[in-house]
Amino acid sequence: MKLIDKTAIITGGSSGIGLETARLFNKEGAKVIITGRNEEKLEKAKNLIGENVITFKMDVAKVEDIYKLKKFLLEENIKLDILFGNAGMSECPSIFETDEKFFDEIINTNLKSNFFIFTNLFELLNDNSSVIFTSSVSHDMGVPGDPLYSASKAALRSLVRTFAADESVLNKKIRVNAISPGPIKTPLTEQDNKEMQKLIDEYIENTVPMKRWGEAEEVAKAVLFLASDDSSYMTASEIRVDGGLSEI
């Protein structure tokens, strides 16, 4: 097992990529802390993951909740070896229908949250820890109809480089990397409208070189690589799990 005696925290760990990563980390021997906004979903996820799991209800977009998380970790005397900043949102009104409220919501969730998660939990990270953030292959692609999601993920990719180069981070030998998924089948990508889902599935098949959706488990395996010593000479880097979408 690759994560024996390691403690990992995963934001957005109650579904999708976060949940599958938590399950894999747990299988590889890690103690896992997952965060999410919905208590019921967190408890369901905890039962799916297995033993040695802690849940913490919070909204990452609220900095005061990040302070509460840090207070909890300090009170429980929990130090971290892996930080996976995964929580995010991708709802996307058109450019000209986007108001200030929505602008702030998506930027706060996808970008601001990760900045403050990192800066507030940094002192709790052990030397030689691994930090991973979920960006997206859309960060350097033009994605019509999805401007704020793409922009927030581009900014997060930039933050990964900046965090990795910081002297305090290098002194603690902490590695900071990004995972950038393409089209991944998760609860967030499922449509209630069956006809709409069919159209999206056809679009994925015609657009992605591997002609299919990716699975959350496939992303989780790449996150495990970045979290473990297998990637010991990688920092400021990015792994794209996108079926070749951004490269071919």
C-alpha positions in Angstrom: 0.0 0.0 0.0 1.3 3.4 -1.0 -0.2 5.7 1.8 0.4 3.8 5.0 0.5 6.1 8.1 -0.5 9.1 5.9 -3.4 11.5 6.6 -5.2 13.1 3.7 -7.9 15.8 3.5 -10.1 16.0 0.5 -12.5 18.9 -0.1 -15.6 18.0 -2.1 -15.1 14.4 -1.0 -18.7 13.3 -0.8 -19.2 12.5 -4.5 -17.5 12.1 -7.9 -13.8 12.5 -8.2 -13.4 13.4 -4.5 -15.3 10.3 -3.3 -13.5 7.9 -5.6 -10.1 9.4 -4.5 -11.1 9.0 -0.8 -12.0 5.4 -1.4 -8.7 4.7 -3.2 -6.6 6.6 -0.5 -8.4 4.6 2.2 -7.6 1.4 0.3 -4.0 2.4 0.1 -3.8 2.8 3.9 -4.5 6.5 4.5 -6.6 8.1 7.2 -9.0 10.3 5.2 -10.9 13.5 6.1 -13.6 14.5 3.6 -15.5 17.8 3.5 -18.7 18.7 1.9 -21.8 20.9 2.3 -24.4 18.2 2.8 -24.4 16.2 6.0 -26.4 13.3 4.5 -24.1 13.0 1.5 -21.1 13.0 3.8 -22.4 10.2 5.9 -23.3 8.2 2.9 -19.8 8.7 1.5 -18.3 7.7 4.8 -20.1 4.4 4.7 -18.9 3.8 1.2 -15.2 4.6 1.9 -14.8 2.4 4.9 -13.0 2.7 8.3 -10.6 5.5 9.4 -12.7 8.3 7.8 -13.6 11.6 9.3 -16.3 13.9 7.8 -16.5 17.7 8.2 -19.5 19.7 7.0 -18.4 23.0 5.5 -18.8 25.3 2.5 -15.3 25.9 1.1 -16.5 29.1 -0.5 -16.8 30.7 2.9 -13.5 31.6 4.5 -15.0 31.4 8.0 -15.7 27.7 7.4 -12.1 27.2 6.4 -11.1 28.8 9.8 -13.5 26.4 11.5 -11.9 23.4 9.7 -8.4 24.6 10.8 -9.7 25.0 14.4 -11.1 21.4 14.3 -7.8 19.9 13.0 -5.8 21.8 15.6 -8.1 20.7 18.4 -7.9 17.1 17.2 -4.1 17.4 16.9 -4.3 16.2 13.2 -1.4 16.9 11.0 -1.6 16.4 7.2 0.5 14.6 4.6 -1.9 15.1 1.7 -4.1 18.0 0.8 -6.4 17.5 -2.2 -8.3 20.7 -3.0 -11.0 19.2 -5.2 -14.3 21.0 -4.4 -15.7 23.0 -7.3 -18.7 24.0 -9.4 -19.3 24.2 -13.1 -22.8 25.7 -13.6 -22.5 28.1 -16.4 -25.0 30.8 -17.6 -24.0 32.5 -20.8 -21.6 35.4 -20.6 -24.3 38.1 -20.9 -26.6 36.4 -18.4 -23.9 36.2 -15.7 -24.6 38.6 -12.8 -22.2 39.6 -10.0 -23.7 37.1 -7.5 -23.0 34.2 -9.8 -19.5 35.5 -10.7 -18.6 35.7 -7.0 -20.0 32.3 -6.3 -18.0 30.4 -8.9 -14.8 32.3 -8.3 -15.1 31.9 -4.6 -15.8 28.1 -4.9 -13.2 27.3 -7.5 -10.4 29.7 -6.8 -10.7 31.7 -3.6 -11.5 28.5 -1.6 -8.3 26.8 -2.7 -6.1 29.8 -2.0 -7.4 30.0 1.6 -7.4 26.2 2.2 -3.7 26.1 1.2 -2.6 29.2 3.2 -4.6 28.3 6.3 -3.7 24.6 6.5 -0.1 25.1 5.4 1.2 25.0 9.0 -0.6 21.7 9.5 1.2 20.1 6.6 4.1 17.8 7.5 7.4 18.1 5.7 7.4 16.2 2.4 3.6 16.5 2.0 1.8 16.5 -1.3 -0.7 19.1 -2.3 -3.0 18.5 -5.3 -5.6 20.8 -6.8 -8.3 19.9 -9.3 -7.9 22.2 -12.3 -9.3 21.3 -15.7 -8.1 20.9 -19.3 -10.4 23.9 -20.1 -7.9 26.2 -18.4 -6.1 26.7 -21.7 -8.8 26.0 -24.1 -11.5 28.3 -25.4 -14.8 26.9 -24.0 -17.8 28.9 -25.4 -20.5 29.2 -22.8 -18.3 28.3 -19.9 -16.1 31.4 -19.3 -16.0 31.6 -15.5 -15.3 27.9 -15.0 -12.4 28.0 -17.5 -11.1 31.3 -16.1 -11.2 30.0 -12.5 -9.4 26.8 -13.4 -6.8 28.7 -15.3 -6.1 30.9 -12.3 -5.9 27.8 -10.1 -3.4 26.2 -12.5 -1.3 29.4 -12.1 -1.6 29.3 -8.3 -0.2 25.8 -8.4 3.0 27.1 -10.0 3.2 30.0 -7.6 2.6 27.9 -4.5 5.2 25.3 -5.6 7.8 28.0 -6.1 7.3 29.7 -2.7 10.4 29.5 -0.4 8.4 28.4 2.6 6.9 25.5 0.6 10.3 24.5 -0.8 11.9 24.6 2.6 9.3 22.1 3.9 9.9 20.0 0.7 6.2 20.1 0.0 5.2 19.3 -3.6 2.2 21.1 -5.2 0.7 19.8 -8.4 -2.5 19.9 -10.5 -4.8 17.2 -11.8 -6.7 18.4 -14.9 -9.6 16.2 -15.9 -11.5 16.4 -19.2 -15.1 15.1 -19.5 -15.6 12.9 -16.5 -18.8 11.1 -15.7 -19.9 12.3 -12.2 -23.2 13.3 -10.5 -22.4 16.9 -11.7 -22.3 15.9 -15.3 -25.5 13.8 -15.3 -28.6 15.4 -16.9 -32.2 14.9 -15.7 -33.3 15.4 -19.3 -32.7 12.1 -21.1 -32.7 13.8 -24.5 -30.2 16.3 -23.4 -28.0 13.6 -21.9 -28.1 11.7 -25.2 -27.0 14.8 -27.1 -24.1 15.4 -24.7 -23.0 11.8 -24.9 -22.9 12.0 -28.7 -20.9 15.2 -28.4 -18.4 13.5 -26.1 -18.1 10.5 -28.5 -17.5 12.8 -31.5 -15.1 15.2 -29.7 -12.9 13.2 -27.3 -10.3 11.2 -29.2 -10.9 8.1 -27.0 -14.6 8.5 -27.8 -16.0 8.2 -24.3 -16.5 9.8 -21.0 -13.7 9.3 -18.4 -14.6 7.7 -15.1 -13.9 9.2 -11.7 -11.9 6.2 -10.7 -9.5 7.0 -13.6 -8.9 10.4 -12.2 -8.5 9.1 -8.7 -5.6 6.8 -9.8 -3.7 9.8 -11.2 -4.3 11.7 -7.9 -2.9 8.8 -6.0 0.2 9.0 -8.1 0.7 12.6 -7.3 -0.1 12.0 -3.6 2.4 9.1 -3.2 6.2 8.9 -3.4 5.8 7.6 -6.9 5.8 11.3 -8.0 8.6 12.4 -5.7 10.4 14.5 -8.4 7.3 16.4 -9.5 6.1 19.8 -8.4 4.3 22.6 -10.2 3.3 20.0 -12.7 0.0 18.9 -14.2 -1.5 15.6 -15.1 -4.2 15.7 -17.7 -6.8 12.9 -17.6 -8.9 13.8 -20.6 -8.9 11.1 -23.2 -6.6 13.2 -25.4 -9.1 16.0 -25.7 -6.7 18.9 -25.1 -3.7 17.4 -27.0 -5.0 15.8 -30.1 
